[in-house]
Structures are given as C-alpha cells and as structure tokens.
Amino acid sequence: MDAIDPTPDDTRLPADVDAQPVVRAAAAMQPMLRELHDEIEREQRFPRALVEKMHAAGFYCMTVPRSLGGLQLDPLTYLRVVELMAEGCGSVGWNLANNGIVQLVSLGLPDEGVREIYANGPDTPGAGTAGSHSSGP
C-alpha cells in the first residue's frame, strides 16, 4: 500500500478510552447481545437487525484508514470495542476481531486492490484467516 496512508493523524492514545463514542455504542449494545446470545448460537448467524446496528455504529470500519472513509481507530479503542462486544456475546466479539484483522491484512495489498475492496465503502465486511506459508523444516 503506497498512496493510501494508514498512519494515525495523532499518535496519542485517548485519555479515556471508555468515553469514545464507538466504545459507548458497544457498551450500550451489551444488553441486546446478551438477549440474542442463545439465538445467535442456535442459528449460527447474526440477526439482520444486529448487523445493521453494528454497521451504523461503525464497528465494521474501525481499522480502515480515514483516507478510505474508515474510523482509523487507535488500537486500544478498537480492542475495547471488541472486548465489550465479546462480553455481551463471544461470537460477536470474535466476528469483529476477525473482521479487523482481515481489514488490516487487506491494507497490505497494492493500492489498486485496496481501492477495489473498499470501492463500496469502508465498512466492507471481511472474513477469513490470515496466515503465512513456510517452506522450511
């Protein structure tokens, strides 16, 4: 990634992570997540209303650079959101953590690939596993 700048504008971490709007949104969703936990586990998918709320809160663009329209959150804020969502429902926290990792890995592609992935917006959800292949013993 050459022209798309993922570096933060301000390298300082927030003085109060829990006061960040995205963190407050995650904390506010915990009761709903606890209510949905059994349904999520039984159905093995998230209800549409939950996904819509997560998109609206910005949870699916937390690690995407501002230059692509994302929130470009600092690591502590991102991890606090994931933590709070996982406290409400572990599957939701896992989903958000993996989504952020896939997004971070995608930013290592050439600019053309990054722009293609995020052509429809910064909250393009990602899924998969990042790994490396070693040919050594």
C-alpha positions in Angstrom: 0.0 0.0 0.0 1.7 3.1 -1.2 -0.6 6.1 -1.6 -3.2 5.1 1.0 -1.9 6.4 4.3 -2.9 4.2 7.3 -0.8 6.2 9.8 -2.8 8.0 12.5 -3.1 11.8 12.3 -2.5 11.9 16.1 -0.2 9.3 17.6 -1.5 9.9 21.2 -3.9 7.4 22.7 -7.2 8.8 24.1 -7.1 9.7 27.8 -10.4 7.9 28.4 -11.0 5.1 26.0 -14.4 4.4 27.5 -15.5 7.9 26.7 -15.0 7.3 22.9 -18.4 7.3 21.1 -17.7 3.9 19.4 -16.9 2.4 22.8 -20.1 3.9 24.4 -22.0 2.4 21.5 -20.5 -1.1 22.2 -21.3 -0.8 25.9 -24.9 0.2 25.1 -25.3 -2.9 22.9 -24.3 -5.4 25.6 -27.9 -6.0 27.0 -29.1 -6.7 23.5 -26.2 -9.1 22.8 -27.0 -11.0 26.0 -30.6 -11.3 24.9 -29.5 -12.5 21.4 -26.8 -14.9 22.6 -28.9 -18.1 22.5 -30.4 -17.2 19.2 -27.0 -16.5 17.6 -25.6 -19.8 18.9 -28.7 -21.7 17.8 -29.0 -20.1 14.3 -25.2 -19.8 13.8 -25.7 -16.3 12.3 -26.4 -12.8 13.5 -29.9 -11.3 13.2 -30.1 -8.7 10.4 -31.0 -6.0 13.0 -27.8 -6.7 14.9 -25.6 -6.4 11.8 -27.4 -3.2 10.8 -26.7 -1.7 14.3 -23.1 -2.8 14.1 -22.7 -1.1 10.7 -24.4 2.0 12.0 -22.1 2.2 15.0 -19.0 2.0 12.7 -17.8 -1.4 14.0 -17.1 -2.7 10.5 -14.7 0.1 9.6 -12.8 0.6 12.8 -9.4 -0.4 11.4 -9.9 1.2 7.9 -7.9 4.3 7.3 -9.6 7.7 7.2 -8.3 8.1 3.7 -10.8 5.3 2.7 -13.6 6.7 4.8 -12.9 4.4 7.8 -12.6 5.3 11.5 -8.9 4.5 11.8 -9.2 3.9 15.5 -6.2 3.6 17.8 -5.5 0.0 18.9 -6.8 0.5 22.5 -10.2 1.9 21.3 -10.6 -0.9 18.7 -9.7 -3.6 21.3 -12.1 -2.1 23.9 -15.0 -2.3 21.4 -14.1 -5.9 20.6 -13.9 -6.7 24.3 -17.2 -5.1 25.2 -19.0 -6.9 22.4 -17.4 -10.2 23.4 -18.6 -9.7 26.9 -22.1 -9.4 25.5 -21.7 -12.4 23.1 -18.4 -14.1 22.4 -19.3 -14.8 18.8 -19.9 -11.2 18.1 -16.5 -10.2 19.6 -14.8 -12.9 17.6 -16.5 -11.7 14.4 -15.4 -8.1 15.0 -11.8 -9.1 15.9 -11.5 -11.3 12.7 -13.1 -8.5 10.6 -10.5 -6.0 11.8 -7.6 -8.5 11.2 -8.8 -9.2 7.6 -9.1 -5.4 7.0 -5.6 -4.8 8.3 -4.2 -7.6 6.1 -6.1 -6.2 3.1 -4.3 -2.9 3.6 -1.1 -4.6 2.7 -2.3 -5.2 -0.9 -1.3 -2.8 -3.7 -3.4 0.4 -3.7 -5.4 -0.9 -6.7 -6.5 -3.9 -4.7 -7.3 -1.9 -1.6 -9.4 0.5 -3.6 -11.2 -2.4 -5.2 -12.1 -4.0 -1.8 -13.3 -0.7 -0.3 -15.0 0.6 -3.5 -18.4 0.3 -1.9 -17.4 1.9 1.4 -15.2 1.4 4.4 -17.5 -1.0 6.1 -17.0 -3.8 3.7 -17.0 -6.8 6.0 -14.2 -9.3 5.8 -14.0 -12.9 6.7 -11.2 -15.5 6.6 -7.9 -16.3 8.2 -4.6 -14.6 7.8 -1.6 -16.9 7.8 1.8 -17.4 6.2 3.3 -20.3 4.4 6.7 -21.6 5.3 8.7 -24.0 3.2 11.2 -24.7 5.9 11.6 -27.8 8.0 
